[in-house]
C-alpha cells in the first residue's frame, strides 16, 4: 500500500475537483468518487492509506461505509467529513473506528494537516516496530475470520497443530466452526487436494462392537490416505469404540518409526462438549483424551467474540455477493448495534443464515433493521428498552 494514496468520497463534485487538485499539487496520490457504492468497489479492489468520506450521501452513508471499510481493510484510516448539525454522527463515527473528523466548510490546509498527522503517526509506529508498519492482530487464518483475542488463540493453536502429526481435538458449541478449523489445519499441513474424510460418529460408528469398530476405523483411516480423518462428535462414540480408537492410536504412534506401519492420515476429533464436562460425565474415555491432549483447540461461541461481528458480517456479504445476486454492500449502523446485543445461540451458522436471508429477500444495497429475522428484531427492541 502506497503511504500517500488517498480516497476522497463526497457527492459534491466541486469539492472533489478542488481536493484532487490541491492534494496532487502536494505530492499525494488521490482518487475521488461521488458516492458510497463506488467507493466501496474501489476499496474492494485495492487498499488506500486514508479514506475521507462525507457522512451524508444518497446511497449508503458515511457510517455504513466506515463499517464496511473496517471489515474489508482494517489498516485503512477513515476520516469523517461532517456538515453543520451532524456532530452527533461524527462522535458515533469516532466510536466506530474513525480516526478523526473534518467539518465543512473546511480549509484545504486543515485537510493537509490531518493527512500529515495520520502519516506521521503511521511512520512513528513503523519505526517503533523495526521500520515496518505493525500488524497488531491477524484478521484471518485460512478461511477462519476474526480479530478477537479468542480467535488469536485459535490461530496460535492451529499453527501449533500444523507443526505436529499427532491427533488434534477441537471443542466448541454447534455452529462455531469446528469442521472449518479442521479443514484449515488440513490445508495448511500439506496439499489441499488430499482427502478430507468426515465421519459423523453418531451415525457412522455408534453401537459397533470392538472388532467391528476396529474394522470400520481401519477402513476410514485408509480412505483418508495422506489426508485427514475428521471424527465429528467424538463423544458420541460408544465406550467400546472409544477404547478401540485409543488402542489404534497408541499402536500407530508406537509404529511411527517404521514407515511401512506409520499412519499417513492425520486424525482430528471434534466435540460440542467441553473436555472437562465430557470427562466428568464419562462421555469421553479417560484413556482416549490424553492421546489428543497435545493439541486441543477451543472454538469460541460468537457471544464471546462480538468484536468480530463487523468483520464476519462483511465476510458473509462478500461470499454471497460473489454468487452474482443483487448486491448488498453493508449494514445499517443500527443493525450492527442489534447484532452486537443478540446472544447468537446458533453462532456463526445463525449469523450466516441472517445474511443469506437478506439476499433471499432481495434487500437492496444495505441491510436495515426491518430486514432482520423477527426474533432478532424483537431481541434488539427489548435490549433498547431494558
C-alpha positions in Angstrom: 0.0 0.0 0.0 1.4 3.4 -1.0 1.5 5.6 2.1 0.4 8.6 0.1 -2.7 7.0 -1.5 -5.9 8.7 -0.5 -9.6 8.2 -1.4 -12.0 11.1 -1.0 -15.7 10.4 -1.1 -18.3 13.2 -1.5 -21.4 13.8 -3.6 -20.4 17.4 -4.3 -18.2 17.2 -7.4 -17.0 20.8 -7.0 -15.4 19.8 -3.7 -13.9 16.7 -5.3 -12.2 18.7 -8.0 -10.8 21.2 -5.5 -9.5 18.4 -3.2 -8.0 16.5 -6.1 -6.0 19.5 -7.5 -4.8 20.6 -4.0 -3.6 17.1 -2.9 -2.0 16.2 -6.2 -0.1 19.5 -6.1 1.1 18.4 -2.7 2.5 15.2 -4.0 -0.3 12.9 -2.9 -2.0 10.2 -5.0 -5.7 10.8 -4.7 -8.8 9.3 -6.1 -12.2 10.9 -5.8 -15.6 9.3 -6.1 -19.1 10.9 -5.7 -21.0 8.0 -4.0 -20.5 5.4 -1.3 -21.1 2.4 -3.5 -18.4 3.4 -6.0 -16.1 4.0 -3.0 -16.8 0.5 -1.7 -15.9 -1.0 -5.1 -12.6 0.8 -5.2 -11.7 -0.2 -1.6 -12.5 -3.9 -2.5 -10.1 -3.7 -5.5 -7.1 -2.1 -3.7 -6.1 -0.7 -0.3 -5.8 3.0 0.5 -3.9 4.6 3.3 -6.6 7.1 4.2 -10.3 7.5 3.2 -12.2 10.7 3.7 -15.9 10.3 3.4 -18.9 12.6 3.8 -21.4 11.4 6.3 -24.5 12.4 4.3 -24.7 10.6 0.9 -27.7 9.4 -1.2 -26.9 5.7 -1.5 -25.0 4.5 1.6 -24.0 7.0 4.2 -20.6 7.5 5.7 -21.2 5.5 8.8 -22.2 2.5 6.7 -19.2 3.0 4.5 -17.0 3.2 7.6 -18.3 -0.2 8.9 -17.5 -1.8 5.5 -14.0 -0.3 5.3 -13.1 -1.5 8.8 -14.2 -5.0 7.8 -12.5 -5.1 4.4 -9.4 -3.0 5.1 -8.8 -2.8 8.9 -5.4 -1.0 8.3 -7.1 1.9 6.4 -7.6 5.1 8.4 -11.0 6.7 7.9 -11.8 10.4 8.4 -15.4 11.6 8.5 -16.3 14.8 6.7 -19.3 16.4 8.5 -21.6 19.3 7.8 -23.2 21.6 10.3 -25.6 19.8 12.7 -24.0 16.4 12.2 -21.5 16.3 15.1 -23.5 13.6 16.8 -22.9 11.4 13.8 -19.2 12.4 13.9 -19.0 11.2 17.6 -20.7 7.9 16.7 -18.1 7.5 13.9 -15.2 8.1 16.2 -16.6 5.4 18.5 -17.0 3.0 15.5 -13.3 3.4 14.4 -13.0 6.8 12.5 -9.6 8.3 13.4 -10.7 11.9 13.0 -13.3 14.2 11.5 -13.2 17.2 9.2 -16.0 19.8 9.4 -17.5 21.5 6.4 -16.8 24.1 5.1 -13.1 23.2 5.6 -9.9 24.9 4.7 -7.6 23.0 2.5 -4.5 23.5 4.8 -6.6 21.8 7.6 -7.2 18.8 5.3 -3.5 18.6 4.7 -2.7 18.9 8.5 -4.9 15.9 9.2 -3.2 13.8 6.4 0.3 14.7 7.6 -0.6 13.8 11.2 -2.0 10.4 10.1 1.0 9.6 8.0 3.4 10.9 10.7 1.7 8.6 13.3 2.0 5.6 10.9 5.7 6.3 10.3 6.4 6.5 14.0 4.6 3.2 14.7 6.6 1.7 11.8 9.9 2.9 13.3 9.0 1.5 16.7 8.5 -1.9 15.1 11.7 -2.0 13.2 10.7 0.0 10.2 7.6 -2.0 9.3 4.0 -0.9 9.9 2.7 -3.0 12.7 0.0 -5.7 12.2 -1.2 -6.0 15.7 -3.6 -8.8 15.1 -4.2 -11.4 12.5 -7.5 -10.9 10.8 -7.8 -14.4 9.3 -6.3 -17.8 9.2 -7.2 -19.7 6.1 -10.9 -19.4 5.8 -11.4 -18.5 9.5 -12.1 -14.8 10.1 -11.7 -12.8 13.3 -9.5 -10.3 15.2 -10.7 -11.0 18.7 -8.3 -12.3 21.4 -10.2 -15.6 21.4 -9.6 -16.1 17.7 -5.9 -15.2 18.1 -5.7 -18.1 20.5 -7.4 -20.3 17.9 -4.9 -19.2 15.2 -2.0 -20.0 17.5 -3.5 -23.4 18.3 -3.8 -24.2 14.6 -0.2 -23.2 13.9 0.9 -25.5 16.7 -1.2 -28.3 15.4 0.3 -27.9 12.0 3.8 -28.5 13.3 3.0 -31.9 14.8 1.5 -35.0 13.2 -0.4 -36.4 16.2 -4.2 -36.3 16.9 -5.9 -32.9 17.3 -9.1 -32.3 19.3 -11.4 -29.3 18.6 -14.1 -28.4 21.1 -16.8 -25.8 20.7 -20.6 -25.3 20.6 -22.6 -26.2 17.5 -22.1 -23.6 14.7 -18.7 -22.3 16.0 -16.7 -23.6 13.0 -15.1 -26.8 14.3 -15.1 -28.5 10.9 -13.8 -25.3 9.2 -10.9 -25.2 11.7 -10.1 -28.8 10.9 -10.1 -28.1 7.2 -7.7 -25.1 7.8 -5.3 -27.5 9.6 -5.7 -29.9 6.8 -5.0 -27.3 4.1 -2.1 -25.7 6.0 -0.4 -29.1 6.7 0.0 -30.2 3.0 -1.5 -30.1 -0.4 -5.2 -29.1 -0.2 -6.3 -31.8 -2.7 -5.5 -34.6 -0.3 -8.6 -36.5 1.1 -10.6 -35.0 3.9 -12.8 -37.7 5.2 -15.7 -36.6 7.5 -17.3 -39.2 9.8 -20.4 -38.4 11.9 -19.7 -40.6 14.9 -23.3 -40.6 16.0 -24.4 -42.4 12.8 -21.2 -43.9 11.3 -19.6 -45.6 14.3 -22.1 -45.7 17.1 -23.2 -49.1 18.5 -20.3 -51.1 16.9 -18.6 -53.8 18.9 -14.9 -53.8 19.3 -14.0 -55.9 16.3 -16.4 -54.1 14.0 -15.4 -50.7 15.3 -11.7 -51.5 14.6 -12.5 -52.8 11.1 -14.6 -49.7 10.3 -12.0 -47.3 11.7 -9.3 -49.0 9.8 -11.3 -48.6 6.6 -11.9 -44.9 7.2 -8.3 -44.2 8.1 -7.2 -45.9 4.9 -9.7 -43.9 2.9 -8.2 -40.7 4.2 -4.8 -41.7 2.7 -2.3 -38.9 3.1 -5.0 -36.5 4.2 -7.2 -36.1 7.3 -9.8 -38.2 9.1 -12.2 -35.9 10.9 -14.4 -37.6 13.6 -17.4 -35.3 14.2 -18.8 -35.5 17.8 -16.2 -37.8 19.3 -18.2 -38.2 22.5 -21.0 -39.9 20.5 -18.7 -42.9 20.1 -19.7 -45.8 22.3 -17.3 -46.6 25.2 -16.2 -49.7 23.2 -15.5 -47.7 20.1 -13.6 -45.1 22.1 -11.4 -47.8 23.7 -10.8 -49.3 20.3 -9.8 -45.9 18.8 -7.4 -45.3 21.7 -5.8 -48.6 21.2 -5.4 -48.0 17.5 -3.9 -44.5 18.0 -1.4 -45.9 20.5 -0.4 -48.7 18.2 0.1 -46.4 15.2 2.0 -43.9 17.3 4.3 -46.6 18.6 4.9 -47.7 15.0 5.8 -44.2 13.8 9.4 -45.1 13.4 8.5 -47.8 10.9 7.4 -46.2 7.6 5.5 -49.3 6.5 3.3 -49.1 9.6 3.2 -45.4 10.2 -0.3 -43.9 9.8 -0.5 -41.5 6.9 -3.7 -39.6 7.7 -3.9 -37.0 10.4 -6.7 -37.7 13.0 -8.9 -34.7 14.1 -11.7 -35.2 16.6 -14.4 -32.7 17.5 -16.9 -32.3 20.3 -19.6 -29.9 21.3 -18.9 -30.6 25.0 -16.0 -29.2 26.9 -13.4 -31.8 27.6 -13.8 -31.3 31.3 -17.6 -31.8 31.1 -17.2 -34.9 28.9 -14.6 -36.5 31.1 -16.6 -35.8 34.3 -19.7 -37.5 32.7 -17.8 -40.4 31.3 -18.7 -39.4 27.8 -15.0 -39.2 26.8 -12.8 -42.1 27.6 -10.1 -41.1 30.1 -7.6 -43.2 28.1 -8.5 -41.6 24.8 -8.3 -37.9 25.8 -4.5 -37.9 26.7 -3.8 -39.0 23.1 -5.3 -35.7 21.9 -4.1 -33.6 24.8 -1.0 -32.3 22.9 -3.2 -30.3 20.5 -6.6 -29.1 21.9 -8.3 -26.1 20.2 -11.4 -24.4 21.6 -13.7 -22.6 19.1 -15.3 -19.7 21.0 -19.1 -19.0 20.7 -20.0 -15.9 18.9 -21.1 -14.2 22.1 -17.5 -14.4 23.3 -16.1 -12.7 20.2 -18.5 -9.9 19.5 -15.7 -7.6 18.3 -15.5 -10.0 15.2 -19.1 -9.3 14.2 -18.4 -6.5 11.8 -15.7 -8.4 10.1 -17.8 -11.6 9.9 -20.9 -9.7 8.5 -18.8 -8.3 5.7 -17.1 -11.6 5.1 -20.5 -13.2 4.5 -21.7 -10.3 2.4 -18.6 -10.8 0.2 -19.3 -14.5 -0.1 -23.0 -14.1 -1.2 -22.2 -11.1 -3.4 -19.7 -13.3 -5.3 -22.7 -15.6 -6.3 -23.9 -12.8 -8.6 -27.1 -11.9 -6.7 -28.4 -8.4 -6.4 -25.5 -6.8 -4.4 -25.8 -6.0 -0.7 -22.8 -3.9 0.4 -23.1 -3.3 4.1 -25.5 -3.0 7.1 -27.1 0.0 8.7 -25.3 1.1 11.9 -28.5 0.4 13.9 -28.4 -3.2 12.6 -24.8 -3.6 13.8 -26.0 -2.4 17.3 -28.7 -5.0 17.3 -26.4 -7.8 16.2 -23.9 -6.9 19.0 -26.7 -7.1 21.5 -28.0 -10.5 20.4 -26.9 -13.8 22.1 -26.4 -15.9 19.0 -27.4 -19.3 20.2 -26.7 -20.7 16.7 -23.3 -19.0 16.5 -21.7 -18.5 13.0 -24.2 -20.6 11.2 -27.0 -18.4 12.5 -25.3 -15.2 11.5 -24.6 -16.6 8.1 -28.2 -17.5 7.7 -29.2 -14.0 8.7 -27.1 -12.5 5.9 -28.2 -15.2 3.3 -31.9 -14.4 4.3 -31.3 -10.7 3.4 -30.2 -11.7 -0.1 -33.2 -14.1 -0.5 -35.5 -11.2 0.4 -34.0 -9.0 -2.3 -32.6 -6.4 0.0 -31.1 -3.5 -1.9 -27.5 -2.3 -1.0 -27.9 -2.0 2.8 -29.4 -4.4 5.4 -31.7 -2.4 7.7 -33.4 -3.4 11.0 -36.7 -4.4 9.2 -34.7 -6.9 7.1 -33.6 -8.9 10.1 -35.4 -12.1 11.3 -38.3 -11.3 13.7 -36.6 -13.0 16.7 -33.5 -10.8 16.3 -35.6 -7.6 15.7 -37.5 -8.5 18.9 -34.3 -9.1 20.9 -33.0 -5.7 19.6 -36.1 -3.9 20.7 -36.0 -5.5 24.2 -32.3 -4.5 24.6 -33.0 -0.9 23.7 -35.7 -0.6 26.3 -34.2 -2.7 29.1 
